[in-house]
Amino acid sequence: MYAQTLPVSNYNLNPTKTSSSFRCLNPNPPSTQFVKFQSFSNYRFGLCNSTRRVSDSSNNMRRHVGLGGITCEEASLGKDDKKDNDDGFYIRRCVELARKAIGHTSPNPMVGCVIVKDGKIIGEGFHPKAGQPHAEVFALRDAGELAENSTAYVSLEPCNHFGRTPPCSEALIKAKVKKVVVGMVDPNPIVASRGVAKLQAAGIDVTVGVEEELCKKLNEAWIHQMKTGNPFVTLRYSLTIDGGLSDDLGEESMEAGGYYSRLLQEHDAVVLSSKSLQKYSVPESKEPKSNQPLRVIIAKDPNHVIQIEESASKVVIFTDQQTGVGSEKGIETRVFDELKLGTILEHCKGEGLCSVLLDLRGGIGDFEEILKGIEGNLVQKLVVEVLPIWGGNKESASLEAIKIGQKAGLNKFEPKIVGKSVILEGYF
């Protein structure tokens, strides 16, 4: 049974509160509160939940602008509104459950589900792995017969199609739940609001868009792949405090819980320069029971000796010149005329991978052509570690690395202190 009762961690699961008599459900509220999460980025929750009601009920005054629009609801806040204020609490719990499957669900999204009745959680579940039952199924199994007339909270819209598993919307209807609260609508064209519509048609009250930004952050790579057909790409490198490019990583960053170990866990593939293997071994995530990413090694020098441990798995070498390393080690080698990011992404796409980490350890030279993918909008995210050391690589390529963010422009830029280093994260 994958549904488990988890101890409350340092995730903030407190219900959002408001004292206003007018509740505008705006996705970008003017004031926000900050919440600490166990990841290298912080999530923000608005004091006014981004909630869109799609219920057929007319008990309150509502204005609908479709599933993609904003709904404002005007009503006096009294005892009946407490349950609405709790919706964010349970969706955040769904996200906490979903994150237990980081690195295991690709190419599926991470999803969590909580079943609540009379103010108590009676069932929980999450999607553990592609091909296995979805979060709703585990949560309903956990709740058993108590699920009737309950409220189901789910971080992603319940599916309404047959894949490797039956549709979850059908399971919720069969369980006779009274209400379903959805974190975000599924961007998958074969789902996109059809699950919500089926639940409504069965007479179930549905609320959509609770903690929507948090739910989108949870599956940002999967959402990007679903909308564009391309893997989500994160660029990572380290700088010294005097602006030099460094091959080093901060203390404990490679250990379990460290930001680099978690990056490897969160991405389906990591792209490395063969030069980095002169000094370092093939990187592995140290997170418990973590699936290791595919290691894509860029080798532009056919005479360069690539050191790969016999135990290393999931390795492919990309080169623009013939090399015998692959045949000697039993490792796949791909030869291309030009090593461009688009070529790498096509390979990863063909393998069913949703996310790729570009790691500039070993020097920026091998990535010269690949980094042009930033201007082609093929890179979505930047993670920079600023190390508390002096004297990094001062070659011109190092200066180019510093200017990467300036060239493309960054938004949602946030710093975070991890150990003795500062992690800068932003989106192109």
C-alpha positions in Angstrom: 0.0 0.0 0.0 1.5 3.3 -1.1 -0.8 5.5 0.8 0.9 6.4 4.1 0.3 8.7 7.0 3.3 11.0 7.1 4.7 13.0 9.9 4.3 16.7 9.6 7.6 18.1 8.3 8.7 21.7 7.9 6.2 22.1 5.1 3.7 24.8 6.0 0.3 23.1 6.1 -1.5 25.9 8.0 -4.8 27.0 6.4 -4.7 30.4 4.8 -6.7 33.0 6.6 -8.5 36.2 5.6 -10.7 38.7 7.4 -12.1 40.6 4.4 -15.8 40.5 3.6 -14.9 40.5 -0.1 -12.9 37.6 -1.4 -11.4 38.1 -4.9 -9.8 34.8 -6.0 -6.9 36.4 -7.9 -3.9 34.3 -8.9 -1.6 37.3 -8.2 -2.7 38.7 -4.8 -1.0 42.0 -3.7 0.4 40.6 -0.5 2.0 37.2 0.1 3.5 35.1 2.8 6.6 33.0 2.5 6.7 29.3 3.3 9.8 27.2 3.8 10.0 24.0 1.8 12.5 21.2 1.6 13.9 22.2 -1.8 16.3 24.8 -3.2 13.4 27.1 -4.1 10.7 28.8 -1.9 7.1 28.7 -2.8 4.8 31.6 -2.2 1.2 31.3 -1.1 -1.2 34.3 -1.4 -3.4 35.4 1.4 -6.2 35.1 -1.1 -6.3 31.6 -2.7 -6.3 31.4 -6.5 -9.5 29.4 -6.7 -12.0 29.0 -9.5 -15.4 27.4 -8.7 -16.9 25.3 -11.4 -19.8 24.1 -9.3 -23.3 24.3 -10.7 -24.5 25.6 -7.3 -26.0 29.0 -7.2 -25.9 29.5 -3.4 -23.3 32.3 -3.8 -22.9 35.1 -6.2 -20.2 34.1 -8.8 -18.8 35.4 -12.1 -17.3 32.8 -14.4 -14.7 33.5 -17.2 -14.2 29.9 -18.1 -11.6 27.5 -16.8 -8.8 29.8 -18.0 -10.2 32.9 -16.4 -10.5 34.4 -13.0 -13.5 34.0 -10.8 -14.4 36.5 -8.1 -16.8 35.4 -5.4 -18.7 37.9 -3.2 -20.1 36.6 0.0 -19.9 37.3 3.7 -17.4 35.2 5.5 -18.9 33.2 8.3 -18.9 29.7 9.8 -19.7 28.2 6.4 -16.5 29.6 4.9 -14.1 27.7 7.2 -14.1 24.7 4.9 -13.1 26.9 2.0 -10.2 28.3 3.9 -9.1 24.7 4.7 -9.0 23.8 1.0 -5.4 25.2 0.7 -4.3 23.2 3.7 -5.4 19.9 2.1 -4.0 20.7 -1.3 -0.6 21.5 0.3 -0.8 18.1 1.9 -1.5 16.6 -1.5 1.7 18.2 -2.8 3.7 16.9 0.2 2.5 13.4 -0.5 3.2 13.8 -4.3 6.8 14.8 -3.6 7.5 11.4 -2.1 7.7 10.1 -5.6 10.3 12.6 -6.9 12.4 10.9 -9.6 10.1 7.9 -10.0 7.0 9.0 -12.0 8.4 10.4 -15.3 7.0 10.6 -17.9 3.9 10.9 -15.6 3.4 13.8 -13.3 3.6 13.6 -9.5 0.2 13.6 -7.9 -1.1 13.5 -4.4 -4.7 12.9 -3.1 -6.3 13.4 0.3 -9.9 12.2 1.3 -11.5 14.3 4.0 -14.8 13.7 5.9 -16.2 15.7 8.8 -13.0 17.6 9.1 -10.8 14.6 9.3 -8.4 12.9 6.8 -9.7 9.4 6.2 -7.5 8.5 3.2 -4.2 9.5 1.6 -2.3 8.4 -1.5 0.2 9.4 -4.2 1.2 8.1 -7.6 4.4 6.1 -6.9 5.5 5.2 -10.4 4.5 5.3 -14.1 2.3 2.3 -14.8 1.0 2.0 -11.3 -2.4 3.2 -10.0 -2.9 6.9 -9.6 -3.0 8.9 -6.3 -6.9 8.9 -6.2 -7.0 5.1 -6.3 -4.6 4.7 -3.3 -6.4 7.4 -1.3 -9.9 5.8 -2.0 -8.5 2.4 -1.0 -7.2 3.9 2.2 -10.6 5.5 3.0 -12.7 2.5 2.1 -16.4 2.8 2.6 -15.9 6.0 4.5 -15.2 7.8 1.1 -19.0 8.1 0.5 -20.1 11.8 0.9 -16.5 12.8 1.5 -14.4 15.6 -0.1 -11.5 14.4 -2.3 -8.5 16.8 -2.7 -6.1 16.2 -5.6 -3.2 18.2 -6.8 -3.9 17.6 -10.5 -7.2 17.1 -12.3 -8.4 13.5 -12.2 -7.8 11.7 -15.5 -10.8 10.8 -17.6 -9.2 8.4 -20.1 -8.0 4.8 -20.2 -4.2 4.5 -20.3 -2.2 1.9 -18.4 -4.7 2.5 -15.6 -8.5 3.2 -15.5 -9.8 6.8 -15.3 -9.7 8.3 -11.8 -12.8 10.4 -12.4 -14.7 7.1 -12.7 -13.2 5.9 -9.4 -14.3 9.0 -7.6 -17.8 8.8 -9.0 -18.1 5.1 -8.1 -16.9 5.9 -4.5 -19.8 8.5 -4.3 -17.7 11.4 -3.1 -19.6 14.6 -2.6 -17.0 17.1 -3.6 -13.7 17.3 -5.4 -11.1 20.1 -5.0 -8.5 20.2 -7.7 -5.2 22.1 -7.5 -4.8 22.6 -11.3 -6.4 21.5 -14.6 -4.4 18.9 -16.5 -2.7 20.5 -19.5 -2.7 17.1 -21.3 -5.0 17.7 -24.4 -6.7 14.3 -23.8 -7.6 15.3 -20.3 -7.9 19.1 -20.2 -11.1 19.7 -18.1 -12.8 16.5 -19.3 -12.2 15.0 -15.8 -13.9 18.0 -14.2 -16.8 17.9 -16.7 -17.4 14.2 -16.0 -17.4 14.8 -12.2 -19.9 17.7 -12.6 -22.1 15.6 -14.9 -22.3 13.0 -12.1 -23.6 15.7 -9.7 -20.3 16.2 -7.8 -19.4 19.7 -6.7 -16.0 20.7 -8.1 -13.6 23.5 -7.1 -10.5 24.1 -9.4 -7.4 26.2 -8.9 -6.6 25.9 -5.2 -2.9 26.6 -4.6 -2.5 26.4 -8.4 1.0 27.9 -8.5 2.3 25.4 -6.0 0.8 22.6 -8.0 2.4 23.9 -11.2 5.8 24.3 -9.5 5.5 20.6 -8.4 5.3 19.4 -12.1 7.0 22.3 -14.0 9.0 19.9 -16.2 6.1 17.7 -17.0 3.9 20.7 -17.8 6.5 22.1 -20.1 7.0 18.8 -21.9 3.2 18.4 -22.3 2.8 21.9 -23.8 5.8 22.1 -26.0 6.8 18.5 -26.7 10.4 19.2 -25.5 12.1 18.3 -22.3 12.4 21.0 -19.6 16.1 22.2 -19.4 17.9 23.5 -16.3 21.4 25.1 -16.7 23.7 24.8 -13.7 27.2 26.1 -12.9 29.2 27.3 -9.9 31.0 30.7 -9.4 33.5 31.9 -6.9 32.9 35.2 -5.0 35.3 37.0 -7.4 33.3 35.9 -10.4 35.3 33.0 -11.7 33.8 29.8 -13.1 34.5 26.8 -10.7 34.3 23.1 -11.0 33.7 22.7 -7.3 30.5 22.2 -5.4 29.5 23.4 -1.9 30.0 21.3 1.2 27.4 18.5 1.5 25.8 19.4 -1.8 26.5 15.9 -3.2 25.2 14.2 0.0 21.6 13.2 0.6 19.5 16.3 1.0 22.1 18.5 -0.7 20.9 20.7 -3.5 23.0 19.0 -6.3 22.0 15.5 -5.2 18.4 16.6 -5.3 18.9 18.2 -8.8 20.1 14.8 -10.0 17.1 13.2 -8.5 14.6 15.7 -10.0 16.0 15.5 -13.6 15.7 12.6 -16.0 19.1 13.3 -17.6 22.3 15.3 -16.8 24.6 16.6 -19.5 28.3 16.7 -18.6 31.6 17.6 -20.2 34.1 14.7 -20.5 36.6 17.0 -19.0 34.8 16.9 -15.7 35.4 13.2 -15.5 39.2 13.9 -15.3 38.7 15.2 -11.8 35.3 13.8 -10.7 33.5 10.5 -11.0 30.2 10.2 -12.8 27.7 12.0 -10.5 25.0 10.1 -8.7 22.1 11.2 -6.6 22.4 10.2 -3.0 18.7 10.6 -2.2 17.1 7.4 -0.7 15.9 4.9 -3.4 16.6 7.5 -6.1 16.5 6.6 -9.7 19.7 7.8 -11.4 19.5 10.2 -14.3 20.8 9.3 -17.8 24.3 10.7 -18.0 25.0 12.4 -21.4 28.7 12.9 -21.7 29.9 15.5 -24.3 33.3 14.4 -25.8 34.7 16.8 -28.4 38.3 15.5 -28.1 38.6 12.0 -29.5 42.1 11.6 -27.8 40.7 12.4 -24.4 40.5 9.4 -22.1 37.1 9.2 -20.5 37.1 7.5 -17.1 33.8 5.7 -16.4 33.4 3.3 -13.5 32.3 -0.2 -14.4 29.4 0.3 -12.0 28.1 3.4 -13.7 24.8 2.9 -15.5 22.7 4.9 -17.9 25.6 6.5 -19.8 25.6 7.7 -23.4 28.5 9.6 -25.1 27.8 12.3 -27.6 30.7 13.3 -29.8 31.4 15.0 -33.1 34.3 12.6 -33.9 34.6 8.9 -33.8 35.8 7.4 -30.5 36.3 3.9 -29.3 35.3 4.5 -25.7 31.8 3.3 -26.1 32.7 0.0 -27.7 35.3 -0.8 -25.1 33.1 -0.1 -22.1 29.9 -1.3 -23.6 28.5 2.3 -23.4 26.4 3.7 -26.2 28.2 6.3 -28.3 26.4 8.8 -30.7 28.4 10.6 -33.4 27.0 13.9 -34.8 28.3 16.6 -37.2 27.4 19.2 -34.6 26.7 18.9 -30.9 23.7 21.2 -30.5 21.2 21.3 -27.6 18.4 20.5 -30.0 20.2 17.2 -31.0 20.5 16.2 -27.3 16.9 17.0 -26.6 15.7 15.0 -29.5 17.6 12.0 -28.1 16.1 12.5 -24.6 12.7 13.0 -26.1 13.0 9.7 -27.9 13.8 8.1 -24.6 10.7 9.5 -23.0 12.6 11.9 -20.7 10.9 15.1 -19.5 13.8 17.0 -17.9 17.5 17.7 -18.6 20.2 19.2 -16.4 23.0 21.0 -18.2 26.0 21.0 -15.8 29.0 23.2 -16.9 31.5 21.4 -14.6 34.7 20.8 -16.5 34.7 24.1 -18.4 32.3 25.9 -20.7 34.3 25.0 -23.9 32.5 21.8 -24.7 29.1 23.6 -24.3 29.8 26.5 -26.7 27.4 25.3 -29.4 25.0 23.8 -26.8 24.6 27.1 -24.9 23.2 28.8 -28.1 20.1 26.9 -27.2 19.4 29.6 -24.6 18.8 32.1 -27.4 16.6 29.5 -29.1 14.4 29.3 -26.0 15.4 25.7 -25.3 16.6 26.4 -21.8 14.0 27.2 -19.1 15.8 27.5 -15.8 19.1 28.7 -14.3 20.7 27.5 -11.1 23.9 29.1 -10.0 25.9 28.2 -6.9 28.1 31.0 -5.5 30.9 29.4 -3.5 32.6 31.1 -0.5 36.0 30.8 -2.2 38.3 33.1 -4.1 40.2 32.4 -7.4 38.0 30.6 -10.0 38.7 30.1 -13.7 39.2 33.6 -15.2 39.1 32.6 -18.8 36.8 34.6 -21.1 34.4 31.7 -21.1 33.9 32.3 -17.4 32.8 35.8 -18.1 30.4 34.5 -20.7 28.8 32.2 -18.1 28.2 35.2 -15.8 26.5 37.0 -18.7 24.2 34.1 -19.6 21.3 35.4 -17.4 21.8 38.9 -18.6 21.5 37.9 -22.3 18.3 35.9 -22.0 16.7 37.8 -19.1 15.5 36.1 -16.0 12.3 36.2 -14.0 11.1 34.8 -10.6 14.8 35.2 -9.5 15.3 34.0 -6.0 18.4 33.5 -3.8 18.7 30.9 -1.1 21.5 30.0 1.4 22.5 26.4 1.4 25.3 25.5 3.8 28.1 28.0 3.2 27.0 28.7 -0.4 24.3 30.9 -2.0 22.1 29.3 -4.6 20.6 31.7 -7.2 17.6 30.4 -9.1 15.6 32.0 -11.9 13.7 31.2 -15.1 14.5 32.3 -18.6 
